[in-house]
Amino acid sequence: MSTETEAPVEAPEPSGDEIHDAHDHPTDRKYVQVAIVLALVTALEVATYFVEMPGEVLIPALMVMMVFKFFYVAAWFMHLRFDSPLFTKFFVTGLVLATAVYGVALTVFEFWTKG
């Protein structure tokens, strides 16, 4: 009697489409909602041109809107929202560092105190 052992049956490798469909994608309606939010924030940014306000208020307000739009686009249109949390941490770290460097550069050139 021979005792042949059967090799375990391995599951087939998932195809690219199966990996791609592993998470729920937003509907077209959600993308339109995101586009509307981005359009409204852009309209607010453009409106700051017509409102008289000091640089100490204007630049931080524009930077907050810029960061919001940047993250929103990356989260929805670059699908960062559906990727590994590690990618989100790398992305947010880079965004925070870039904003900090920009703030330091404005401070070095005494932007906040110029009238």
C-alpha positions in Angstrom: 0.0 0.0 0.0 1.3 3.4 -0.9 0.4 6.3 1.1 0.3 9.2 -1.3 -0.5 12.5 0.3 -2.6 14.9 -1.7 -1.1 18.3 -2.2 -3.3 21.0 -0.8 -5.4 22.7 -3.4 -4.5 26.4 -3.5 -6.9 29.0 -4.3 -6.3 30.8 -7.6 -4.6 34.1 -7.4 -7.1 37.0 -7.6 -7.1 38.9 -10.8 -6.6 42.6 -11.0 -10.3 43.1 -11.4 -11.1 41.1 -8.3 -8.6 43.1 -6.3 -9.9 46.3 -7.7 -13.5 45.3 -6.7 -12.5 44.3 -3.2 -13.9 47.5 -1.7 -17.0 49.5 -2.5 -16.5 52.3 -5.0 -18.5 55.4 -4.6 -21.4 56.0 -7.0 -21.5 58.6 -9.7 -23.8 60.6 -7.5 -21.1 60.7 -4.8 -18.5 61.9 -7.2 -20.9 64.7 -8.3 -21.4 65.7 -4.7 -17.6 65.8 -4.2 -17.2 67.9 -7.3 -19.9 70.3 -5.9 -18.1 70.6 -2.6 -14.8 71.3 -4.4 -16.5 73.9 -6.6 -17.9 75.7 -3.5 -14.6 75.8 -1.8 -12.9 77.1 -5.0 -15.6 79.8 -5.2 -14.8 80.8 -1.6 -11.1 81.0 -2.5 -11.9 83.2 -5.5 -14.2 85.4 -3.4 -11.3 86.2 -1.1 -9.9 88.3 -4.0 -12.9 90.6 -3.7 -12.9 90.9 0.1 -10.5 93.3 1.8 -8.8 91.5 4.7 -5.3 91.6 6.1 -2.7 89.0 5.2 -2.7 87.6 8.7 -6.2 86.4 8.1 -6.2 85.9 4.3 -3.2 83.5 4.0 -4.2 81.1 6.8 -7.8 81.0 5.4 -6.5 80.3 1.9 -4.1 77.6 3.3 -6.9 75.9 5.2 -9.1 75.8 2.0 -6.1 74.6 0.0 -5.3 71.8 2.3 -8.9 70.7 2.5 -9.2 70.6 -1.3 -5.9 68.8 -1.7 -6.9 66.1 0.8 -10.4 65.8 -0.6 -9.2 65.3 -4.1 -6.6 62.7 -3.0 -9.1 60.9 -0.8 -11.8 60.6 -3.4 -10.3 60.9 -6.9 -7.0 59.2 -6.1 -8.9 56.6 -4.0 -6.7 57.2 -1.0 -9.8 56.7 1.1 -9.9 53.1 0.0 -6.2 52.2 0.4 -4.2 51.0 3.3 -4.1 53.4 6.3 -0.4 53.4 6.0 -0.7 55.3 2.7 -3.0 57.8 4.3 -0.4 58.3 7.1 2.4 58.9 4.6 0.2 61.3 2.6 -0.9 63.3 5.6 2.6 63.5 7.0 3.9 64.9 3.7 1.0 67.4 3.5 1.7 68.6 7.1 5.4 68.9 6.4 4.9 70.9 3.2 2.4 73.2 5.0 4.9 73.7 7.8 7.7 74.5 5.4 5.5 77.0 3.6 4.6 78.6 7.0 8.2 78.9 8.0 9.2 80.4 4.6 6.4 83.0 5.1 7.7 83.8 8.6 11.4 84.0 7.4 10.4 86.6 4.8 8.4 88.5 7.5 5.2 88.1 5.5 2.9 88.2 8.5 4.1 91.6 9.6 4.2 93.4 6.3 1.4 95.8 5.7 
